[in-house]
Amino acid sequence: MTFTLLLTAGLLTLVVSLIAFVQLLYVESARLRTRESAALDFFKQTLEEKLGMKSETGVLTFSMIKYSFMLLIAILMLDGFAEGRPISWIAFIEAAVAGWLSMLVATYLVPYVLYRRTSGEWLLPFVPLLLTLALAVRPIVFGLDLLESLVGGQDFPAQWDPKLGIHVT
């Protein structure tokens, strides 16, 4: 049972690497001054159209998937290190360190290496998986967009107030 939980956490870490790479591509495509790479060119020309999301929606969608999976990985690791017994401090610390290391590798190291060293064409077979995961979090993304539109307010230009001597909104 413990081996199965930790193996599942490891496999999900690989999936998180894939998700974090796609999120990085969406973030980079939204920048004004992008760091050009073959992966970003492929994403802009082919993959972005296949995924069918605007940059803002893609960043939010894949962020939600990434953070949800990281929480699931942490839970699996804690359960795996506890070995079916009540959670001890040792098991908690082991799971925390393993979860932290898997987060660093899956969300920072691997996506940046893939961004710099690959063309991204290998992502095409994963498009159905990416679309399925994106569809699963679509209600949450819709709710967050709705919440932002309700509480975000409107941007009013700042105007000079001669009494205060400052720009006010």
C-alpha positions, 0 to 999 in steps of 0.5 A, a space after each residue: 500500500 505504501 509503495 502504491 501511494 508513493 508510486 502514484 505521487 511520483 507519477 503525478 509529479 511527472 504529470 505536474 511537470 507537464 502541466 507546469 510546462 504548458 502553464 509556462 508556455 502560456 505565461 511566456 506567450 503573454 509577456 511583452 518581451 518574451 524569451 524566444 525559444 523553439 517551444 514558444 514558437 511551436 506553442 504560438 503557432 500550433 498548440 495554443 490553437 489546439 488548446 483553444 484558450 486565451 492566455 489569461 484563461 490558460 494561465 489560470 486553468 493550468 495554475 489551478 490544475 498544477 496546485 490541485 495536483 500538488 496538494 494531492 501529491 502532498 496528501 499521498 506522500 504524507 499517507 505513504 510515509 505514515 505507513 497506515 499508522 497515525 501520523 508522526 512528526 518523522 513521517 510528517 517531516 519526511 513527507 514535507 521534504 519529499 513534497 517540497 523537493 517534488 514541487 521544486 523539480 516538477 514546477 521549476 526545474 523540469 519546465 524550464 529545462 523543457 522550455 529551453 531544450 525542446 521544441 515542444 512538439 512532443 506535447 501533441 499526443 498529450 493534447 487530449 489529456 490537457 483538454 480533459 484536465 482543463 475541462 475538469 477545472 473549467 467551473 472553478 476558472 469560470 467562478 474565479 473569473 466571475 468573482 474577479 469581475 464582481 470585486 475587481 472594480 473598474 480602473 479609473 484614470 487618476 486625476 490631479 487634485 490641486 488641494 491635496 497636490 496628488 493624483 487621486 483615483 
